[in-house]
Structure formats: C-alpha cells, structure tokens
Amino acid sequence: MAISDEQLDQYRVEGIKVRVVRDILQINDVRGIVVAWDDDYVLIRRPNRRVVKLRRSYAIGPASEPRQAPVLDGAPFELEDVGEPDDAND
C-alpha cells in the first residue's frame, strides 16, 4: 500500500524527517525530507543534500517513530526464529 498524497504533503509542508524502510536491514533505510512525488515515486533529500528517488510502495513514516517492518509481496516481513544450532554440527 503506497502512502497517500495527503500524508506526503503533510511531511513536506511541516518539514518532518522521514524514514524509508526498503528491506530487512536497518542500515539500508533512507532518512531525509520529502521534496516531491508522483504516482509511483517519492524524492527524499538526505542530510548530505543528495536527492534519492524511491518507490512509494516502501514503508514511509516519521523518523522519530519506531522502525516499521518492511512489506514484501504484500505482507510484512518477519524474521523466523530457527532456534539454537544442533550440537551434532559442532
């Protein structure tokens, strides 16, 4: 589900720093200010002043809020607990 135009406009007008969650790795998140958008993409200005063009289908929310789980294939992605390693493999 893509973020609404109204929500993006609120982030832009109020200058709210956003976080774009692209995958399971937090290091790959993009943080910055919403600059512009169209039906498919959003432009985010990062703190180093570079502009990044990202799909609106990514999870976008305020950077001040806790990180959202990324959405893959229409469902939130969750890590699977595989338990402890087998002793036989040591």
C-alpha positions as CSV (number, residue, x, y, z in Angstrom):
1,M,0.0,0.0,0.0
2,A,1.5,3.3,-1.1
3,I,1.5,6.3,1.2
4,S,-1.2,8.9,0.4
5,D,-0.6,12.2,-1.3
6,E,-2.1,14.0,1.8
7,Q,0.4,12.3,4.1
8,L,3.4,13.1,1.9
9,D,2.2,16.7,1.6
10,Q,2.0,17.0,5.4
11,Y,5.5,15.7,5.8
12,R,6.8,18.1,3.1
13,V,5.0,21.2,4.5
14,E,5.9,20.6,8.1
15,G,9.4,19.6,7.2
16,I,9.1,16.2,9.1
17,K,12.2,14.0,8.7
18,V,11.0,10.6,7.3
19,R,12.5,7.1,7.3
20,V,12.0,4.9,4.2
21,V,12.3,1.2,5.0
22,R,13.5,-0.7,1.9
23,D,14.4,-4.1,3.3
24,I,15.1,-6.0,6.5
25,L,18.5,-4.3,7.1
26,Q,18.2,-1.1,9.1
27,I,21.4,0.2,7.6
28,N,19.7,0.4,4.2
29,D,17.0,2.8,5.4
30,V,16.9,6.2,3.8
31,R,16.3,9.2,6.1
32,G,15.5,12.7,5.0
33,I,12.9,15.3,4.0
34,V,10.2,14.8,1.4
35,V,10.8,17.0,-1.6
36,A,8.4,15.9,-4.3
37,W,6.4,12.8,-5.5
38,D,4.3,11.4,-8.3
39,D,2.0,8.4,-8.6
40,D,4.9,5.9,-8.4
41,Y,7.9,7.6,-6.8
42,V,8.9,10.0,-4.0
43,L,12.0,12.2,-3.8
44,I,13.8,12.3,-0.5
45,R,16.6,14.9,0.3
46,R,19.1,13.2,2.6
47,P,21.1,15.1,5.2
48,N,24.1,15.2,2.8
49,R,21.8,17.1,0.4
50,R,21.7,14.3,-2.2
51,V,18.3,13.5,-3.5
52,V,17.1,9.9,-3.7
53,K,14.2,8.7,-5.9
54,L,12.4,5.8,-4.2
55,R,9.2,3.8,-4.9
56,R,6.2,4.9,-2.9
57,S,5.4,1.2,-2.1
58,Y,8.2,1.2,0.5
59,A,7.2,1.8,4.1
60,I,7.5,5.6,4.7
61,G,7.0,7.1,8.2
62,P,8.4,9.7,10.5
63,A,12.0,9.1,11.5
64,S,11.1,9.9,15.1
65,E,8.8,6.8,15.4
66,P,9.9,3.2,15.8
67,R,11.1,1.5,12.6
68,Q,8.3,-0.3,10.6
69,A,8.7,-3.8,9.3
70,P,9.3,-3.8,5.6
71,V,6.4,-5.1,3.4
72,L,7.4,-7.8,0.9
73,D,4.9,-9.4,-1.5
74,G,2.0,-7.6,0.2
75,A,2.7,-8.9,3.7
76,P,5.0,-7.6,6.5
77,F,8.4,-9.4,6.6
78,E,9.2,-11.1,9.8
79,L,12.4,-13.0,10.8
80,E,11.9,-16.6,11.5
81,D,13.3,-18.0,14.8
82,V,15.2,-21.1,13.8
83,G,16.3,-21.9,17.4
84,E,19.7,-23.0,18.6
85,P,22.3,-24.7,16.4
86,D,22.5,-28.5,16.6
87,D,25.3,-29.9,18.8
88,A,25.9,-32.6,16.1
89,N,27.3,-30.0,13.7
90,D,30.0,-28.8,16.1
